[in-house]
Amino acid sequence: MSRIVRTAAATALALSGLWLGTAPAGAASLPSCTRAVADMGVFVPGTAGGSVDCVLGVGNQGEAVDVLQSAMHYCYGENIAADGVFGPATKSALRRVQSTAGVYPDGVYGPQTRNAMLFLGHSGGGCQQY
């Protein structure tokens, strides 16, 4: 009997989108962020084509990661290096920032995190929301 209850609960969670460990809808189809993009007065992670609809996670490297790390350091006081490598320290810092910003703290950067967090302004305006 308990196996039936567990299966029903898992099915309900999966269908509701609350299943922990799943990516937000559509995130799997987004490209990786590779560059810094100046948009809406701030520097945000983006793609080579200029889109800001992209994702970052452990294993990513480059300019986009550097922009994210810099924002977390300067806007949220996270003690991480802006070295352009998305490793365990960056994931942990991002989870803390996501919690502060009211986003599910999965440690993956995507559109929901972008829309909730602060980034460095490109006109010397300090930290601003996208």
C-alpha positions in Angstrom: 0.0 0.0 0.0 2.8 2.5 0.9 4.4 1.9 -2.6 1.1 3.1 -4.2 1.0 6.2 -2.0 4.7 7.0 -2.8 4.1 6.5 -6.5 1.0 8.7 -6.4 2.8 11.5 -4.5 5.8 11.4 -6.9 3.4 11.6 -9.9 1.5 14.5 -8.4 4.8 16.4 -7.7 6.1 15.7 -11.2 2.9 16.9 -12.8 2.7 20.1 -10.6 6.3 21.1 -11.5 7.4 21.0 -7.9 9.6 17.9 -8.3 13.0 18.9 -6.9 15.9 18.5 -9.2 14.0 19.3 -12.4 15.0 22.2 -14.6 12.4 25.0 -15.1 10.2 24.5 -18.1 12.1 25.4 -21.3 15.5 25.8 -19.6 16.8 22.6 -21.1 16.2 24.1 -24.6 18.1 27.3 -23.9 21.6 27.8 -25.2 24.6 28.3 -22.8 25.5 31.9 -22.0 28.9 32.7 -23.5 29.4 36.4 -23.5 28.7 39.6 -21.5 25.8 41.6 -23.0 25.2 45.2 -22.3 21.4 45.4 -22.2 18.8 47.5 -20.2 21.7 49.5 -18.6 23.5 46.5 -17.1 25.9 43.8 -18.0 24.3 40.4 -18.1 25.3 36.9 -19.3 24.2 36.4 -22.9 24.9 34.5 -26.1 27.2 35.4 -29.0 24.1 36.5 -30.9 23.2 39.0 -28.1 20.3 37.0 -26.6 20.0 37.1 -22.8 17.8 34.0 -22.7 20.5 31.4 -21.9 21.7 29.3 -19.0 24.8 28.8 -17.0 25.8 26.0 -14.6 28.7 24.0 -13.3 31.2 23.4 -16.1 30.6 26.6 -18.0 33.5 29.0 -18.5 34.1 32.4 -20.0 33.0 35.9 -20.1 29.4 35.2 -19.2 30.4 33.4 -16.0 32.7 36.3 -15.2 29.8 38.8 -15.5 27.7 36.6 -13.2 30.5 36.2 -10.6 31.2 40.0 -10.7 27.5 40.8 -10.1 27.3 38.3 -7.2 30.5 39.7 -5.7 29.7 43.4 -6.0 26.0 43.4 -5.7 25.5 40.7 -3.1 28.8 40.6 -1.2 29.6 37.0 -2.2 33.3 36.2 -1.5 34.1 34.6 -4.9 36.7 35.3 -7.5 35.5 36.5 -10.9 37.7 33.9 -12.7 35.2 32.9 -15.4 34.9 29.3 -14.2 31.5 28.1 -12.9 32.6 25.7 -10.3 31.2 24.6 -6.9 31.9 28.0 -5.2 30.0 29.8 -7.9 27.1 27.4 -7.6 27.0 27.8 -3.8 27.1 31.6 -4.2 24.4 31.6 -6.8 22.2 29.5 -4.6 22.5 32.1 -1.8 21.8 34.9 -4.3 18.8 33.1 -5.7 17.4 32.6 -2.1 17.9 36.3 -1.4 16.3 37.2 -4.8 13.3 35.0 -4.1 14.1 32.4 -6.8 14.3 28.6 -6.3 17.9 28.1 -5.2 19.0 25.4 -7.7 22.4 26.9 -8.5 21.6 27.2 -12.2 21.5 30.7 -13.8 18.6 31.2 -16.3 15.9 33.7 -17.2 14.1 33.5 -13.8 17.4 34.2 -11.9 18.3 37.0 -14.4 15.0 38.7 -13.9 15.3 38.6 -10.1 18.9 39.5 -9.4 21.0 42.7 -9.5 23.8 43.3 -12.1 26.5 45.8 -12.5 25.4 48.9 -14.5 27.5 49.8 -17.5 27.3 53.5 -16.9 28.8 53.4 -13.5 25.3 53.3 -11.9 26.1 50.6 -9.3 23.9 47.5 -9.0 20.6 47.5 -10.9 17.9 45.0 -11.7 17.7 43.9 -15.4 
